[in-house]
Each structure stands twice: as structure tokens, then as C-alpha cells.
Amino acid sequence: MSIVLENVQLERSDLELPLLVAGAAHRPVVWRHAGPVSAERFMAHVQAVAEQLPVATAAVNLCEDRYAFLVAFCAIALRGQTNLLPSSRAPQAVAEVMAAHPGSYALGELALDAPPAHYRHLPSLMDPPTEGASSTPSLPADQVVAIGYTSGSTGTPKANPKTWASFNASNAGNLRMLHDSVGKHFHVVATVPPQHMYGMEMSVLLPLLDDVAVHAGRPLLPADVAAALAEVPAPRVLVTTPVHLRALLESGVELPPIDAMVSATAPMPVELAKAAEARFGAPLLEVFGSTETCVFASRRSAHDEPWLLYDDVQLHPQPDGTQVRAPQLDQPMTLADIVTLHDGGRRFRLCGRHSDLLDIAGKRASLGDLTRRLQAIPGVQDGVVFQLENGDALGVHRIAALAVAPGMDEQTILDAFRQSVDPVFLPRPLKLVGALPRNETGKLPRAALLALL
């Protein structure tokens, strides 16, 4: 496959791309401890760490501090190795990924109580390197720099290799979207971990591949988000999720002026998008993609229902989903999402996932729509509807639900649910829980949902 870079078409096998491509040596890459880290200092740290890494083909990048993750990511890639990004940092998830890559090691900045096998502690990044970076190295365009794993929300996490060329291509679409909204230079604060592909795109690739700087932390509590935003200059972009955004609104916290909000990992309710824009005075940009494809479309959720495709992306609806063709994909990828195309194929509406569509007693519904209706019941703070794996005597798969609704009981919720859905789609069982088992990005792994039942 070939790619277009600055209007020049090159074959990937003949191409190398810089590891850090934008801006002057003194431009900030990361804001850490309320101060900037320059591109020159960052690359010096990368080269110093790369020299200390063992001979291997792959490494699990477990760094929690975003600056440490960036340094480790680039150092691993500079050694010709692949960053392994498990769906979570839970010991079992890490062990499974390492078992699938014999000879791999794990790298992190923390002294863990129960570290995984072959764990290496990242050298301190607090002190300036003894020497500055001699130059910015390049990587082969076809080098697999990362393998991201799906969240497991629909089953077993799956591996998705990413080359350096594919990351460059997918990042170009995100940059165009943000440049149109914010301008050429901005500073990112992200509540999502860098190991997740959404966090990788919005908080790792952006500062590497454009004149963008990112805050090193991963603030979760509303007060911490406000503090992190205050530590970076304007213009500011908040990269977050619907779960984190709702918490910010409900907390009443005052945020420094922000210029845009970006959201992904779960559908953004229109009411939440409108409330966030009204409260924080900035556009909310929802992005659409997957671990398999990276981001390939966006919309302003408070105003637009259809999604706008990035440049050179094409969708081809199929009976079992949608085929995606995009600059970052060597081959077309088929997703389980069902869409309808509009505006000559430049926009699309999402109709649900093929696996979410229900057909019971000749009646149809989608799990996504049922979940939205559950969450809309007054008093329900959070909830999810999902289908069980084993069918009954007639082969019908039952529907179950979990709800967070303090002060309510199951029957009250079912009675309210009955007002908006056909009785055949009422979840049984419906169980009240203290909290849904959301992971770091707000997703709900299927195994965790089943465990609560």
C-alpha cells in the first residue's frame, strides 16, 4: 500500500517517517509539574532510555504518567520493538498479552508490589539528560510500533497491529478536525489512559506529530481536571468520555476557559452534549472509530446527528456491518456497526451494531436503544441492557440489565421501562448494583457484566 505525505505518494516499504516531526527543538511536547518539557529534552530522554532496553521484539508499556508513557513508547519503537497495549493493566490481562508474545518484557515507571514477569523499572525522568538529543530519528513506515487490544466489551480482547505509517495517516484526520475548531497550536488535558487507542490518538500521537503539547497527568476527579487545565496555557482541549463529562457537570466545578472538548468510547447523549457546551462555553466534538480502525469520523454532538467522514474515508454498508476504507488501513476493515449513508456518502447515521440487533417474537429492537431508554428513567444514574449467551428452551436469548438507581427498586424501574418498550424486550433479570464495572475509559467488559449477575 502507498500513502500520501505532503502531496508526495511513496511506497511504505521505501519510506521512513520521523519519530517527532513538528516544531522547533524548544517547543513544548508535554506539560509536567506545571512546566513545559521541550522537544529536545524529550528526545534526549527517549534516546537515553532506548539504550538501556533489553533485546526483545515487544514490551508491555505499563507507564501511568503520560510523559513516562511517551518516552517509553518512543524508546521501545526506536529499538525496533513493539509497544503492547493490553485492554487493561490488570495482572491477568498483562500476563495473557505477554504469553502471546514470548520473550517480551514489561516497562513502567512505578515500583509495583506484584510486578509482571520480566518487569523493568523505567529510569528516573526527573533530572535533565546528561546530553541533548543529537537529532530526531526516523522509523520505518511499515514498522509495527504498537499492538492495541480491544476492550472486551463484546467478548475476548483482540490484537490490532499498528504501523508507524498508519498512525501518521490516522493522526492527520484528527489534526484537521481540531485545527478547524481550535487552530494550529493547542494544549491537551486527557482523562483517558494512553494505553487505550483513543488515548493513544489524542494524547500521544498529537504531541508527537504536530505542534501540540499534552499534560502528563490523567486526572479523574473533577477538581483534578480543573487543576490540570489550569497548569497548561490556552488554547486548551479537554479529551474525555461521557462518564467523566457527566461527573464534571454534576460536580459544579469551575474550569479554566477551554476551547474544545473531545469525547469517545461511548455514545454521547444529546442532552449531555448541550449541557456541557452551555456550561463550559466550548464545542463538544465526538469522534467515531475503533481499536481496529482508529478514528475516521466526527460530529458536533449538540447540533449534528449524522457523522462526517474524514478525508478519503469510504463506508460500504453490508448485511452484517459496514466495510471501512481509510488511509490508515492497509486492507478494508468490516465493523459490526450498521449505518445509512447520506450527503453523497460523506456523512452517515449509526443504526446500531449488528450484534446489538434483537429479533424476538417477530419484533425488533437494539440493545443500544434499550440502554438509552433505561438511562433516561428518572432516578436511574447509570444502566446497561445486554443479552445473555444461553438461550431458553425455544432458543431465545434472554435480555438482562444492570442499573444504578439509589432509592429505587427493580419493579419500579421495570414499570417505568414498560412505558417506552415492548414487553418482550423487558430485561429479566434486572438487577440493582452500586456501580457498573466500567473500565478506565468508561467501557463495560462483557465478562464483568456477567459476573455481576
Secondary structure as UniProt FT lines:
FT   STRAND          2..5
FT   TURN            6..7
FT   STRAND          8..11
FT   HELIX           12..14
FT   STRAND          16..18
FT   TURN            25..26
FT   STRAND          28..32
FT   TURN            33..34
FT   STRAND          35..38
FT   HELIX           39..50
FT   TURN            51..52
FT   STRAND          58..61
FT   HELIX           66..78
FT   TURN            79..80
FT   STRAND          82..85
FT   HELIX           91..100
FT   TURN            102..103
FT   STRAND          105..108
FT   TURN            117..118
FT   STRAND          119..121
FT   STRAND          138..140
FT   TURN            141..142
FT   STRAND          144..149
FT   TURN            153..154
FT   STRAND          159..163
FT   HELIX           164..181
FT   STRAND          186..190
FT   TURN            194..195
FT   HELIX           197..200
FT   HELIX           201..205
FT   HELIX           206..209
FT   STRAND          212..215
FT   HELIX           222..230
FT   STRAND          236..240
FT   HELIX           242..251
FT   STRAND          260..263
FT   HELIX           270..280
FT   STRAND          284..288
FT   TURN            291..293
FT   STRAND          297..300
FT   TURN            301..303
FT   STRAND          307..309
FT   TURN            311..312
FT   STRAND          314..318
FT   TURN            319..320
FT   STRAND          321..325
FT   TURN            327..328
FT   STRAND          333..335
FT   STRAND          337..342
FT   HELIX           343..345
FT   STRAND          347..353
FT   HELIX           354..356
FT   STRAND          357..360
FT   TURN            361..362
FT   STRAND          363..366
FT   HELIX           367..375
FT   TURN            378..379
FT   STRAND          382..391
FT   TURN            393..394
FT   STRAND          397..404
FT   TURN            406..407
FT   HELIX           410..418
FT   TURN            419..420
FT   HELIX           423..425
FT   STRAND          430..432
FT   TURN            440..441
FT   HELIX           446..452
//
